[in-house]
Each structure stands twice: as structure tokens, then as C-alpha cells.
């Protein structure tokens, strides 16, 4: 089934995305005048080569023509009918704007990229306000389409949400209108030179002065210097600063303060504030990640965000009824990270699948076209599970945001009962989803061969900018340990005879010890797949719990014991989160069966592949606990390969359903039309080294050395 013209229009947004006839794949090399005899001699050789050439645009068009379903139906189910049309309009605002042009992004220096992204930040704000885009999801979508972290990222991701989540109504009324209309630009300063994930160890202090009713913000040590916040070095005028609240020498722990950093007149740092850039980084080249220190800076009492805590003018500290009520912002950010993992892995797989469909390598018969790389089993085995993982991430991200929104509604009514589940789930999923996505992007790059190493593929830049998610907003191993703590508490509840609900209910079940599969097709049964994941997760939780209890009986402290069995705890956390992801995927398919039965059939293949490939990667766990036999392991391997074969004809359709425009992909290899080689060649002409036939340094280096050697000889 071919894609519709509307789909073609939606997904093609770069100016160069125009198919060209095969006859134009002749070399465009220029040089000296060529005589007719040479042309005639070469014509025979050229004709021989051209007879074996295949137009990559035709390859991709054929893939779409022969697919068994229309991507638009799947897109409607994934994102909602009509959503892509609106997103197409928003993308056009950016793609048609000269400031937001991405053509030369990969050729810019760090400073140039920062300055460009600063202009884009302002232009994005102008487009948002000028076109009345007030919906936060639509604003976030427009930012995502830019495909590059901006200096103003934390303004939207942390500064505004923290004020919303932790500010009193009076504070929200003061700060949010300024932030939402971009009269101030904010960031979030928590991480310090010497402390990251361990928030209670932060060293920046906020000491209350009862006489003046002010807080004194101070950086008492070098390691207390704020380090890493995006947009801090040169961009932001304000920051939410996490500092340890001190009253009369008593430490009340880290709290959030809204602090002005720069003059609103000339943008210079205010007295007592030292701020700057932290230097070269692995990625995030367009962001001014900064450092910040305070030298006895005084701020008013209401700089402390007081939705959940209060310091009276007399210096009395009043804590919230629920100690962790202020966790909302942190969990929101983790939920956004989980949801955002989908677009990053979907982007990588779209590029890799489309390129694999047009890249050809090795002719099986002399004189015949080479084989499409997408037809090689080893590539399918690497790439198709990543596509399936992207789908799993989409449904998991929706589940995570639904959990968060439900919690916030209940929290408004002072009901915080869902917090333990939400905290435990969001921590582990943040870790697993970012690990999966970072690894997946790199595997996609490898699947693109040598061209994947080029920035023009879009994949190196994507990886550089994404991989930081493994450590920011909570280092992943620490996140897993937090989830493991929640799982052990849940196990204790189950062992006390109390029932468990939700995604930990398996801990209170008597699970069948042995897998019932008798043939390959049995592993296509959803209940059997989920049971295997439940069994593995429960077994690993029990292993971790037993190891911890043994160490405690031996006299180790709680902290020492947890450290000694950290590997077991992390394994249990990962197993649980894989089960949650599989459950989310299956729940989405159950919904599709009633609302979009044709879509459900195509999603089934992806769900089977995601779950069974997950099982195959960790077969040792299933064999170790006795749930699988050696025969079961062989069955799983065969079914995974069968699924790859089944998915192959629709591989391009599956990634087209992600609805990603050429503007968003910004990739020569992932173009909708498949014209990858022309794109690579033409894009490379923009390299600065190509602006002259002889390099600037030649006369002072190579020529001087060569002439010296010639004279010596």
C-alpha cells in the first residue's frame, strides 16, 4: 500500500528533498576540457556502471508501495487523529523561518553555535507569542523540532515548572507572567562542582537573618560552586537555586530559592555573583552550561519558594505535612525524560531504516544490483528491535505522564498516597529508558556504516546531545537503587499478607515456576510473555532481598549492606522496569483492538519483538531461575528471527508512522525521498575547507617543508 500524498508532504520539509531521475546520478565533476575521443572511450565504462546502478529514491518508493499498511493509520493511533496536521503547521513555522534554518549547523564552532541558538531561542519565543501558541505541549513540540539543545532549555524544563510546583500562589502570580512572556529568562542551579545526585550533600547555604528578614546566599567552599546548569553562563537573568536552608545554626536541608543573577538593564552579573562558562563538553555545543558562586548575596525572605514550606518573619520553619510533597517537580522532569526518550530513538531508527533501505552492498550475482543492506539478517536483528523499543518507549512515556498528572490532581486535594509508586516507577524508568535510547542511537549509527560517522547523518550530534541523560537529573545507577528500595518495601508488604496493586502486584502472586511453551508459536502468546517477565522480576527482587537480609544478619549497617548488594538491586530494578514497559505496550494494543483493530495487528509484531528480544538478551536470568529450559531458549531465538523476517516488508512503514519531518531529522541519510548520496555530496560543499582550492595554512607549512626538502635533495 503506498503512502498518501499528504504523508509525503508532511514528512518532506527540507528544501533539497526533491527526487531526481536516475539519469542525473552521473558525476558532476568539473575540470579541464575533455576531448571527444576520451569521452567516447569512457562512455563504454560509464554505461556498464550505470546499468548496475539503482536509484535510491526508487528503492524507498518501492518499499512504501509494497508495504502492507498505511503509516497514517498507525500515526493517528499513536498521536491522535489530526495531531500530525497541527504539528505540520508548527513545523512549517520553523522550517520556513530563516533564523531557524539548520543548513549549516554541523559546520559551526561552539561559539557560533551558541550565538546561533541564542538567536533561535529569541525567535522561538517570538514565534510562540506571535502565533498564539500557548499550549505547553505545542510549545514543547516546537522546541523538540529544532533538534538542538538551546540556552533557554531550563527556562521551560525546570525554571517555570519549579515555580509552578513549589511556589505559593502569590509567588506564582509574581514570577510566572514574567517567565511566560519572556521578560525574564531562568535556569535551575542545583548540581555543584562536588555534588550531583546526592542532593542532601549540597554545600551552598541560605542563612536566614531575622533582623532584616533576608536570606544570605553564600558559596562557602570551592566544591559548593554551582556547575553544569544550562543557560547559566551567559543567558539567564534568574535562577531557581537549591541551597541548604540554615536558621540559627540548624540545617533544614536543600530548598529552592528564586534569585536574580543579572542586571535587567545591561545584563551584567549583580554584586556578589560570579558566573561563567564551564568550558568544552562532549555535546550540547549550543548551550552555555555554566558555573555560579555567591559571595554573601542577600535576597528577600520570599525568594524561598513557599508552597510546601514556610519561614516566618521571626524565623520559624514550618515544614509540609508530607515530607516529600515537594518532589513533584523532580518527578515531572523524570517523566518528561521518559517521554522524550521516544522521539530520540524514533529519530535514530527512522534515519537508520531509511538509509538501510537505499544502501546496497555486495552483488550476489555478477552484473546484478547489489543487495539492500536492509535485507541482511544481522542488520535486521540489530535494527528492528530498536524500532520496537521506540514504540515501547512511546507507550511507556504516555503511561508515565498519565501517572504524573493523576498524582498532581490528587496532590491538589492533599492526597499524596500515590507518591511512593510514582517515585519508585519514575526513577527506574528514567534510568532504563535513557540507557536504552543512548545505546540504541549508537547502534543505529553503526548500522549506517561509514556514513553514520559523518555529522551530516544526524546521528553523532543526536548521540552527543542525548547521552548526557544517563547522568543528569539523577545518575542512572542511583535511580535504579531508588526503585529497588521501593520494590523491597513492596515485597515486605506482600510478605505481611497485604495485597499489592498496579505494576508490583506480581510480588504477591504465586507465579507458575515453569514456562508452559511447547512449541515456537506458544511464545507469541501475550500472557506467556508477561508471565516470563513477571517471574524474572520477582526472582531477582527475592535474590536482592535475600542478599540484603544476609548481610544485615552478619552485622553490617543498612548502608554497607545495600552497597554490598548494589548489583543485585540494580538487576532487580531493571527487570521490574522491563516488565512495566512490556505491560504498557500490551495495554496499548488491548486498547487498539477495540478502537483500531487493523492497527493492533501491526503493533502486535512490534510488541512481540520488543518482549522476546528483551528476553533473549537476558536468557541467563530465565534459565537461572528455572523458568526456562534450554529448549525454551532455542524457541525464543527462533521466534525473534522469524519476527524480523515478518517485519522486513513493512520496516519503512513502521518508521514513517513516527511522522518525522526532514526538518526535524536534519539528516542526509534519513531523507524521506531517499536521495541520500546527492544530499551528502551537496551538503559537504558547505564545509569551510571547501571555500578555497588551497588551504590557508599550506604556504606556511607543507609548501615550505616540501621546498626545503626539494632543495636539500
Secondary structure in CASP SS format (residue, H / E / C, confidence):
PFRMAT SS
TARGET T0000
AUTHOR 0000-0000-0000
METHOD secondary structure of the structure
MODEL  1
X C 1.00
X C 1.00
X C 1.00
X C 1.00
X H 1.00
X H 1.00
X H 1.00
X H 1.00
X H 1.00
X H 1.00
X H 1.00
X C 1.00
X C 1.00
X C 1.00
X C 1.00
X C 1.00
X C 1.00
X C 1.00
X C 1.00
X C 1.00
X C 1.00
X H 1.00
X H 1.00
X H 1.00
X H 1.00
X C 1.00
X C 1.00
X C 1.00
X C 1.00
X C 1.00
X C 1.00
X C 1.00
X C 1.00
X C 1.00
X C 1.00
X H 1.00
X H 1.00
X H 1.00
X H 1.00
X H 1.00
X H 1.00
X H 1.00
X H 1.00
X H 1.00
X H 1.00
X H 1.00
X H 1.00
X H 1.00
X H 1.00
X H 1.00
X H 1.00
X H 1.00
X C 1.00
X C 1.00
X C 1.00
X H 1.00
X H 1.00
X H 1.00
X H 1.00
X H 1.00
X H 1.00
X H 1.00
X H 1.00
X H 1.00
X H 1.00
X H 1.00
X C 1.00
X C 1.00
X C 1.00
X C 1.00
X H 1.00
X H 1.00
X H 1.00
X H 1.00
X H 1.00
X H 1.00
X H 1.00
X H 1.00
X H 1.00
X C 1.00
X C 1.00
X C 1.00
X H 1.00
X H 1.00
X H 1.00
X H 1.00
X H 1.00
X H 1.00
X H 1.00
X H 1.00
X H 1.00
X H 1.00
X H 1.00
X H 1.00
X H 1.00
X C 1.00
X C 1.00
X H 1.00
X H 1.00
X H 1.00
X C 1.00
X C 1.00
X C 1.00
X C 1.00
X H 1.00
X H 1.00
X H 1.00
X C 1.00
X C 1.00
X H 1.00
X H 1.00
X H 1.00
X H 1.00
X H 1.00
X H 1.00
X H 1.00
X H 1.00
X H 1.00
X H 1.00
X H 1.00
X H 1.00
X H 1.00
X H 1.00
X H 1.00
X H 1.00
X H 1.00
X H 1.00
X H 1.00
X H 1.00
X H 1.00
X C 1.00
X C 1.00
X C 1.00
X C 1.00
X C 1.00
X H 1.00
X H 1.00
X H 1.00
X H 1.00
X H 1.00
X H 1.00
X H 1.00
X H 1.00
X H 1.00
X H 1.00
X H 1.00
X C 1.00
X C 1.00
X C 1.00
X C 1.00
X C 1.00
X C 1.00
X H 1.00
X H 1.00
X H 1.00
X H 1.00
X H 1.00
X H 1.00
X H 1.00
X H 1.00
X H 1.00
X H 1.00
X H 1.00
X H 1.00
X H 1.00
X H 1.00
X C 1.00
X C 1.00
X H 1.00
X H 1.00
X H 1.00
X H 1.00
X H 1.00
X H 1.00
X H 1.00
X H 1.00
X H 1.00
X H 1.00
X H 1.00
X H 1.00
X C 1.00
X C 1.00
X C 1.00
X C 1.00
X C 1.00
X E 1.00
X E 1.00
X E 1.00
X E 1.00
X C 1.00
X C 1.00
X E 1.00
X C 1.00
X C 1.00
X C 1.00
X C 1.00
X C 1.00
X C 1.00
X H 1.00
X H 1.00
X H 1.00
X C 1.00
X C 1.00
X C 1.00
X E 1.00
X E 1.00
X E 1.00
X E 1.00
X E 1.00
X C 1.00
X C 1.00
X C 1.00
X C 1.00
X E 1.00
X E 1.00
X E 1.00
X E 1.00
X E 1.00
X C 1.00
X C 1.00
X C 1.00
X H 1.00
X H 1.00
X H 1.00
X C 1.00
X E 1.00
X E 1.00
X C 1.00
X C 1.00
X C 1.00
X C 1.00
X C 1.00
X C 1.00
X C 1.00
X C 1.00
X C 1.00
X C 1.00
X E 1.00
X E 1.00
X E 1.00
X E 1.00
X E 1.00
X E 1.00
X E 1.00
X E 1.00
X E 1.00
X E 1.00
X C 1.00
X C 1.00
X E 1.00
X E 1.00
X E 1.00
X E 1.00
X E 1.00
X E 1.00
X E 1.00
X E 1.00
X E 1.00
X E 1.00
X E 1.00
X C 1.00
X E 1.00
X C 1.00
X C 1.00
X C 1.00
X C 1.00
X C 1.00
X C 1.00
X E 1.00
X C 1.00
X C 1.00
X C 1.00
X E 1.00
X E 1.00
X E 1.00
X E 1.00
X E 1.00
X C 1.00
X C 1.00
X C 1.00
X C 1.00
X C 1.00
X C 1.00
X C 1.00
X C 1.00
X C 1.00
X C 1.00
X C 1.00
X C 1.00
X E 1.00
X E 1.00
X E 1.00
X E 1.00
X E 1.00
X C 1.00
X C 1.00
X E 1.00
X E 1.00
X E 1.00
X E 1.00
X H 1.00
X H 1.00
X H 1.00
X E 1.00
X C 1.00
X C 1.00
X C 1.00
X C 1.00
X C 1.00
X E 1.00
X E 1.00
X C 1.00
X C 1.00
X C 1.00
X C 1.00
X C 1.00
X E 1.00
X E 1.00
X C 1.00
X C 1.00
X C 1.00
X C 1.00
X C 1.00
X C 1.00
X H 1.00
X H 1.00
X H 1.00
X H 1.00
X H 1.00
X H 1.00
X H 1.00
X H 1.00
X H 1.00
X H 1.00
X H 1.00
X H 1.00
X H 1.00
X H 1.00
X H 1.00
X H 1.00
X H 1.00
X H 1.00
X H 1.00
X H 1.00
X H 1.00
X H 1.00
X H 1.00
X H 1.00
X H 1.00
X H 1.00
X H 1.00
X H 1.00
X H 1.00
X H 1.00
X H 1.00
X H 1.00
X H 1.00
X H 1.00
X C 1.00
X E 1.00
X C 1.00
X C 1.00
X C 1.00
X C 1.00
X C 1.00
X C 1.00
X C 1.00
X C 1.00
X C 1.00
X C 1.00
X C 1.00
X E 1.00
X H 1.00
X H 1.00
X H 1.00
X C 1.00
X H 1.00
X H 1.00
X H 1.00
X H 1.00
X H 1.00
X H 1.00
X H 1.00
X H 1.00
X H 1.00
X H 1.00
X H 1.00
X H 1.00
X H 1.00
X H 1.00
X H 1.00
X H 1.00
X H 1.00
X H 1.00
X H 1.00
X H 1.00
X H 1.00
X H 1.00
X H 1.00
X H 1.00
X H 1.00
X H 1.00
X H 1.00
X H 1.00
X H 1.00
X H 1.00
X H 1.00
X H 1.00
X H 1.00
X H 1.00
X H 1.00
X C 1.00
X C 1.00
X C 1.00
X C 1.00
X C 1.00
X C 1.00
X C 1.00
X H 1.00
X H 1.00
X H 1.00
X H 1.00
X H 1.00
X H 1.00
X H 1.00
X H 1.00
X H 1.00
X H 1.00
X H 1.00
X H 1.00
X H 1.00
X H 1.00
X H 1.00
X H 1.00
X H 1.00
X H 1.00
X H 1.00
X H 1.00
X H 1.00
X H 1.00
X H 1.00
X H 1.00
X H 1.00
X H 1.00
X H 1.00
X H 1.00
X H 1.00
X C 1.00
X H 1.00
X H 1.00
X H 1.00
X H 1.00
X H 1.00
X C 1.00
X H 1.00
X H 1.00
X H 1.00
X C 1.00
X H 1.00
X H 1.00
X H 1.00
X H 1.00
X H 1.00
X H 1.00
X H 1.00
X H 1.00
X H 1.00
X H 1.00
X H 1.00
X H 1.00
X C 1.00
X C 1.00
X C 1.00
X C 1.00
X C 1.00
X H 1.00
X H 1.00
X H 1.00
X H 1.00
X H 1.00
X H 1.00
X H 1.00
X H 1.00
X H 1.00
X H 1.00
X H 1.00
X H 1.00
X H 1.00
X H 1.00
X H 1.00
X H 1.00
X H 1.00
X H 1.00
X H 1.00
X H 1.00
X C 1.00
X C 1.00
X C 1.00
X C 1.00
X C 1.00
X C 1.00
X H 1.00
X H 1.00
X H 1.00
X H 1.00
X H 1.00
X H 1.00
X H 1.00
X C 1.00
X C 1.00
X C 1.00
X C 1.00
X C 1.00
X C 1.00
X C 1.00
X C 1.00
X C 1.00
X C 1.00
X C 1.00
X H 1.00
X H 1.00
X H 1.00
X H 1.00
X H 1.00
X C 1.00
X H 1.00
X H 1.00
X H 1.00
X H 1.00
X H 1.00
X H 1.00
X H 1.00
X H 1.00
X H 1.00
X H 1.00
X H 1.00
X H 1.00
X H 1.00
X H 1.00
X H 1.00
X H 1.00
X H 1.00
X H 1.00
X H 1.00
X H 1.00
X H 1.00
X H 1.00
X H 1.00
X H 1.00
X H 1.00
X H 1.00
X H 1.00
X H 1.00
X C 1.00
X C 1.00
X C 1.00
X C 1.00
X H 1.00
X H 1.00
X H 1.00
X H 1.00
X H 1.00
X H 1.00
X H 1.00
X C 1.00
X H 1.00
X H 1.00
X H 1.00
X H 1.00
X H 1.00
X H 1.00
X H 1.00
X H 1.00
X H 1.00
X H 1.00
X H 1.00
X H 1.00
X H 1.00
X H 1.00
X H 1.00
X H 1.00
X H 1.00
X H 1.00
X H 1.00
X H 1.00
X H 1.00
X H 1.00
X H 1.00
X H 1.00
X H 1.00
X H 1.00
X H 1.00
X H 1.00
X H 1.00
X H 1.00
X C 1.00
X H 1.00
X H 1.00
X H 1.00
X H 1.00
X H 1.00
X H 1.00
X H 1.00
X H 1.00
X H 1.00
X H 1.00
X H 1.00
X H 1.00
X H 1.00
X H 1.00
X H 1.00
X H 1.00
X H 1.00
X H 1.00
X H 1.00
X H 1.00
X H 1.00
X C 1.00
X H 1.00
X H 1.00
X H 1.00
X H 1.00
X H 1.00
X H 1.00
X C 1.00
X C 1.00
X C 1.00
X C 1.00
X C 1.00
X H 1.00
X H 1.00
X H 1.00
X H 1.00
X H 1.00
X H 1.00
X H 1.00
X H 1.00
X H 1.00
X H 1.00
X H 1.00
X H 1.00
X H 1.00
X H 1.00
X H 1.00
X H 1.00
X H 1.00
X H 1.00
X H 1.00
X C 1.00
X C 1.00
X H 1.00
X H 1.00
X H 1.00
X H 1.00
X H 1.00
X H 1.00
X C 1.00
X C 1.00
X C 1.00
X C 1.00
X C 1.00
X H 1.00
X H 1.00
X H 1.00
X H 1.00
X C 1.00
X C 1.00
X C 1.00
X C 1.00
X C 1.00
X C 1.00
X C 1.00
X C 1.00
X C 1.00
X C 1.00
X H 1.00
X H 1.00
X H 1.00
X H 1.00
X H 1.00
X H 1.00
X H 1.00
X H 1.00
X H 1.00
X C 1.00
X C 1.00
X C 1.00
X H 1.00
X H 1.00
X H 1.00
X H 1.00
X C 1.00
X C 1.00
X C 1.00
X C 1.00
X C 1.00
X C 1.00
X C 1.00
X C 1.00
X C 1.00
X C 1.00
X H 1.00
X H 1.00
X H 1.00
X H 1.00
X H 1.00
X H 1.00
X H 1.00
X H 1.00
X H 1.00
X H 1.00
X H 1.00
X C 1.00
END
